Amino acid sequence: MGKVEGCAACAKYLLIVFNIIFFLVGAGLLAVGLWVLLSPYKIDILAVLDNSIITTGVYFIIALGAFIFIVGFLGCCGACCESKLLLVLYFIIVLIVFLAQIAICAAVVAFKDEVDDFITNQLNETIDEYESLDSENTFSVGWNAIQLVLKCCGHSGYQDWADSAWAGTETYTIDGQTVTLEFPVTCCKVDDPYAIVNGDYPDPLNVTACVMEKDSNFLNEGGCYESLQDYVIDQAIYVGAVGIGLTVFEIFCMIFALCVCRGISKAADVV
């Protein structure tokens, strides 16, 4: 069998380069997924939404990483070996992924209101599962983490805690005085909220002003639902850019795969 030449040869090498990138992206997703899996704290934040699909999303990331890893390897092998069979299989898989992305984006837009309602309901329900600052209960760890990291309190504000099952059950010592908390101390502003990643709850900047005086300078008054929305909006531009970039990337991969296949057929005819 003859070697591909001209534009097909150029497409072949570009396809190899693109799939090396694909290969590395897959490896990166695998690494991120395994890191999250081995860091229970990350999963506990999602536990406040109390949904098996969300809390096991890390396994989807690992599976996706493995899938992309294999597809990238398949593309490289197909291009390097000039195997028409492998390239056609590669094209079909990338096309399926491409169509699935479009379907997922359409579903997200179509069911936006349902997703908002779901998050609202789950935040309201899981807040009643909260126990205390020191509790290892999944919902307690999740709520403490999300309030610290997103700098928020309750679903829509610190007042939500007064209506929860937790209300009146936890005390905290302030200046030698035992005080019954109206909201968890994780609602208080801290110097470094990400210290919780290491398993430590950072101390409030001023626990007296926060708990006793409800001073907005030391208390996160905003609700976690709004903070989640703000976070998603802030990240949307990056997610959108990555999504568009990945879509364009996939289109080029499919075009290059077809070009190489056509080049292989022409080389075979010449021979």
Secondary structure, DSSP 4 states (H G I P E B T S, - for coil): -PPP-THHHHHHHHHHHHHHHHHHHHHHHHHHHHHHHT-HHHHHHHGGG--HHHHTHHHHHHHHHHHHHHHHHHHHHHHHHT-HHHHHHHHHHHHHHHHHHHHHHHHHHHTHHHHHHHHHHHHHHHGGG---SS---HHHHHHHHHHHHTT--SSSBGGGGGGSTTTT--EEEETTEEEE-SS-GGGB-BS-GGGGGGT-PPPBS-HIIIIIT--TTTB--B-HHHHHHHHHHHHHHHHHHHHHHHHHHHHHHHHHHHHHHHHHHHHHHH-
